[in-house]
């Protein structure tokens, strides 16, 4: 425990500031449970795996929600006007995690309900709206799903109010307020979602699906300038999506990351084998050292293109990590074969700069990228040969330490291997000559 406290001095300093602020806004007996919720979120093991779900961002979202509600109540408006579900809906879209959204809902609902004349009723109404909206917007892949979630959650909130008042229909204007509030909540979430994606440096499922459009400028360039790389990326995307879904990772993120992982090859597409003519290899006229520089440089050039086209930093990870720090073996072997007796060839000079994959999704893309490239070289791609090369490539990556910094288990790797074998066998199986 002492070690944990020592590593989180900044967090505790922030908590002390929040305690001071909350104690001057609401009662201390509500400030303490709210801060305990934040503490739980900070130190929960699952939260540490959620990128950007840290104390600063969660506190920022909470304070926005509380400030809006507090301002409306201070101006004499009923608690039915408070768009309480906006921040929980945003959080589940941004962090793709129900637990974070529920705790933000709980904290905001408790704090705002305590400021109303009917705290229990307000808390029930708030939590009903938030819980339903969170469940309905979870895994949303379309923008219309967010508005639908708001409306349906509003209807359920309305039913909850009727039940709380034992079916006495009094002040019917409140029901209209609830429905309008629920519709406005969904519209506001859609409107501010890009802003929060930028602020928190993350990407939602909705934005990822927009990046999957083949009319995106980068994908259009790949289709025209590097068709081999584009086709390779599509296959890697299919492999990665299915494998990630199988092991409980984010398949959509892996698919889109795979689509863009090789965009650096657009700078010199003719130097990569999938874009070359059958009997023409430009590397035959280059030294191994020059060849490996061209090959390895597609990582740096990929990141530069990603910045130029304003791709999310989340996708930069796939560009930088899809080779880890693995060895460019072909040109390293050529360098060894052509070296003079007193010449030393350092293996480190023929390794990618890294870093190694640090998430399940980037690790799966690394494996899919290597496996697809290796399978494509088979002359007679029978299911047995495909299975053999899949196991060989994955084992080599494991032994080389490329999976050391991600959270893939041996069971995950076995499942990934099985998925790769099944899909690649369907793609590259032998065909009957009907001519």
Order of alpha helices (4+ residues) and beta strands (2+ residues): alpha-alpha-alpha-alpha-alpha-alpha-alpha-alpha-alpha-alpha-alpha-alpha-alpha-alpha-alpha-alpha-alpha-alpha-alpha
